[in-house]
Amino acid sequence: MYRQGNQQILINIATKDWLSCDLVIACAQRFAERSQNDLQAVYDPKSLLNTLRIAPKPPTTDETRLTALVQEFLRILGLLPAGIKRGELYTVQFGLGILRDHVAQFLTEAAGLTGRSGALNLSRDLSSKDMSLLNDLPIGSKSAQPLIEDYVKIAIVFLPLAKRHCDTHGAAWPADLINAAANSLATLIGDANAQQFRQLQH
């Protein structure tokens, strides 16, 4: 499989036994972003490897992306009553998958790991505690009430965690959007439970 973009070419190779490897052909700028510890020279007659920094750059976190992930999480959460009212369980299930993915993306960004390659690298890059959190997230149901409960369970896990990381990295916290999402959810879970939901951010 051949893909080109972002100043590099990526060729995915897989054998019939699904032994896979990625071949990346990068421009000079993308190559210069790597480090000697990332790579091993097979053929390097011009000693290009030695021109790279020895160690990779320290992990960095984009605080604007942290805020954006929280905002998108809340937007989808707030749409739950509409999906339930319309009986669109497929859409609600799809939204649950997005919420799960946003938790993983948030943890990855908070750890400064955005841009790492490989769909199966999470367990290598995230802590065992973070992986346990992801593994325990609900995976969805076929009926409305359990789906509502699954949305709430993910929110209960995600929002306190997200608030801590946003505070640590100086990311803006969308309190108004949380209140709006809670008002929307109140139609499903009641005012008392919605109030508890608002308190998750504290």
N, C-alpha and C positions, 0 to 999 in steps of 0.2 A: 504494500500500500504506500502510495506516494502523496505527500502533502507539502505545499510550499507556502510560506508566509512568514511575517515577522522577521525578515532578514535571514531566514535560514530554510533549509530543505530537510524534511524529516522523512525517512524511509523506514517503515515498519516491516520486519521480516519475521515470519513464523514458519516453522517446519510442520510436517503432518502430525507430529506429536505435541505441537503447540509450544515448542521451545522458541522463545521470541527474543528478539533484540532490536534496538533502535539505532539507526545510522543517521547522525545529524551532520549536515554540511552547512557550516555557518560562515557568514561574512566576517571580515576582520574585526568589526566592531563587536559582534556577538562573541567571537572567540576571545577577545580581550577581556570580556566580563568574567571569564572562568578563572580558575586558579590551578596551580600545579598539583595541589592535593586532590583535585577533582578528576584529573586525567592521568593516563599512562601512555607514553609514547610508544607506538609500534614502528612508525617510520617518520623521522623528523630530521631530515638532512640539514635544514636551516636552523635547527635548535629553537624553534618557535616556542616550545614549552617553557624554555628558560626566560622568555620575555614576560611571562605571566607572573602575577603575585603568587607567593608561596601558599598562603592560606586563603580560604574564601572570605568574602566580606562578612562582618558580623551580621546576624539576623536583624532586620529592621521591620518595623510595623507601620503600616499606613493607617493613621488614625481616622482619616476621612473614609476609608473603606470599612473600618469597623462600624462607624456610624451608619454607613449605607446598608450594611448587612442587617443591622438591627432594624432600620427603617423598613427594609423589604420584608423581614420576618414579621413585623407588626402589621404591615399592609395585608399580607396573606392571612394572618391570624384574624384580622378584622373582617375579612371577606367570608369567613366560615359561615355565619348565619345566612348569608345570601345563598351559598351553595346548598346548605341544608334545606332551606325553604323551597328551593327549586327542585329538590330531589336529585341533584346532580352529584351522586356519590362518587362517580369516577373523578369529577373535577376536585371534589374534597379529598379523595385519596391522593390525587396528583399533588395537591397543595401540601399534604402531609409530607410527601417525599421531598418537596422543596424546602420545607422547614427543617427536615433532617439534614439535608445537604447544607443549608445555611449554618447550622450548628458546626458542622465539620469545617466549612469554609472559614467561619469565625475563629475557631481554634487554630486553624492553620495560619491565618493572618496574624492573630495575637502572638503566635510563636515566631513570627518573622519568616515563615516558610513558604509564602506565596511565590509561585514560579518554579517550585521543584517539579521535576518531571516524574511521570509514572503514576498510573491510577492505583497501584497497589502499594504505594510507599507510605501510607498513613501510619501503619503500625511501626514503621522504622523511624518516622520523624516525630510523631507525637508521643507524649508520655503514656505510660500504662494506665494512669488515672484517666487521661483524656480518652483513650481508646475504650476503657470500660464504660465511660459515660456514653460514647457513641454506640457501642454495642448494645446498651440497655435501652436505647430510644425505641419507643413503640413503632411497629412497622405497618399499622393500619388494620382495618377491619372491613367487613362487607356491609355493615349496617350503621345507621346514623348515630345512635347514642354512643356506641364504643368509639366511633371516630371523633366525636366531640371530646370525649374523655382523653383520647390520644393527643389531640391538639393541646388541651390544657396541660397534660403531663409534660409535653415538650416545652411549653412555655414556662412551666414551673422550674424545669431544669435550666433552660437557656437564659432567662432574663436576669436572675441574680449573678450568674457567671458573666454574662455580657456586661452588666453594670460594673463589676469589679475590674474587668479588663479595660473598659472604656475609661474609668477613673485612673487606672494605672498609666495608660498611654495618652491621657489628655484628650480623648475623643469626646465629641459632643454627644450628650445623652438626650434622646428625643422623648422627654417626659410627656409632652402634649400628645404625641402620637400614641403613647401607651394608654393614656386616659381615654383617647378616642377609641382605641381597640377594645378597651375594657367596657366602654359604653355599648359598643356593638355586641360584645359577647354576653352582656347582661340579658339580652333577649333569649339566650339559650341556657345560661347557667345561673341566672338570678342576680339581683343587685348585691346580695351579701357576698356571693362568690366572686363577683366582679370587683368588689372592693378589696378582697384579699388579693386578687390578681394585680391591682394597682400597687399594693404594698410590696410586691415582689421586687420592685426596683430599689427598695430602700435597704 
